[in-house]
Amino acid sequence: MINGKALPYSFWGPDALGLGDQAHEAVPAVQVPLRDGYTITSVLREHDVRAILADRDCQRFSQNYALVGKALGDKFEAAGKPRETMGLVHPLAMLFNIGDEHMRLRTPFRQWFTRTRLPEAEIRQVTDQLIAAWPGPGEPFDLVDALAFPLAMTIICNLLGVPASDRDMVRPWTHDMMAADQETSVGGSLKLAAYLADLLKAKAAKPGEDILSALLTASAHGPRLTDAEILTNAVLLVIAGHETTVGLISNMVVALLQHRLWRSVVADTSLIPAAVQETLWCHAPLKNAAYRVAVCDVDLGEGVVIPEGDVVLPNLLTANRGWRRRRPNPDVFDLYRPKEASLAFGHGAHACLGAQLAQLEARIAAAAMVAKAPDLQLHSVGEFRESQITHRPDQVLVSY
């Protein structure tokens, strides 16, 4: 509880979308019990979340590692967990640096994810190959395994220079990294980091045409990131570069089929960009932005004060839902709704680097799917993983 506000919704599973109706607009924040035995403050309302994400000068909230690392570490120790189990919270991660240091870490990666550098032709080729391998008509199959995951993983691994022969090995590590309990999550991240460390050594000896090779040889054009900085942020990129896309594609297909809009998109493929954007508003693939720490007592109104030093998670799902509740037909998956930029990929200086890549992959995948399977049918939607980060089903069973 925060100042008397009890937890009124499920943080886990498909119900993590929020509180339903207008309830969360009256509840600025709640304390959520996490699986590792400690609680975190979930900030819910759109204007509060947007303000937190836009707080570049850290006037109220900061994601600087010096603050987040200490505050989270204290929570871990109080719950009987070692500080080393903080996983992706790392002093060299761009996510947990601010100001000039954040930009120094982010800029070398950012240039690879601009619109003009996105590998559109490669995405189309991989998509076509995956769809060509689908089972025949009438045979149910898992869309996550047959398209969403391999497409997303192939593209980010190609960008980073991860050999195709290694990708099946990488998958269980990234799966573990999204787990709700830190022991499992950290185990996956350590295995991925060890693998990428060896890959960096190989690329230093024999560079290729990929992000990691370019970063390792960047000294010819000025100061480059250290190997440790490249490694830490490469781990983040592997996760961010595929999980968002898997969730976006999976959630979009489920929404279109459940709302009986698949045929509308088949009849008018110009609706595909709208389908992607509406999915980001209604069923975003990310639950929360990165941890922040309150640098002072923050009064959110409604009797809710977040004390200085408290750790918060800005809830992207409820923030997006709050925006929709102030528009006509908020509970309708509406392909004709005037679109504005959602908070699905965050906001401000730390917004997701791969947002444009994920949306491009989703648009290309949708176009290929409606061409291949105009009569696509939904059989079942699998369990939603217990994760602080991702919001998607593990399985989407379909046929055509």
Buried (B, 14 or more C-beta within 10 A) or exposed (E): EBBEBEBBBEBBBBEBBBBEEEBBBEBBBBBBEBBBBBBBBBBBBBEBBBBBBEBEEBEBBBBBBEBBBBBBBBBBEEBEBEBEBBBBBBBBBBBBBBEEEBEBBBEBBEEBBEEEEBBBEEBBEBBBEBBEEBEEEEEEBBBBEBBBBBBBBBBBBBBBBBEEEEBEEBEEBBBBBBBBBBBBBBBBBBBBBEBBBEBBEBBEEEBEEBBBBBBBEBEEEEEBBEBEBBBBBBBBBBBBBBBBBBBBBBBBBBBBBEBEBBBBBBEEBEBBBBBBBBBBBBBBBBBBBBBBBBBEEBEBEBEBBBEEBBBBBBBBBBBBBBBBBEEEEBEBBBBEBEBEEBBBBBBBBBBBBBBBBBBBBBBBBBBBBBEBBEEBEBEEBBEBBBBBBBBBBBBBBBBB
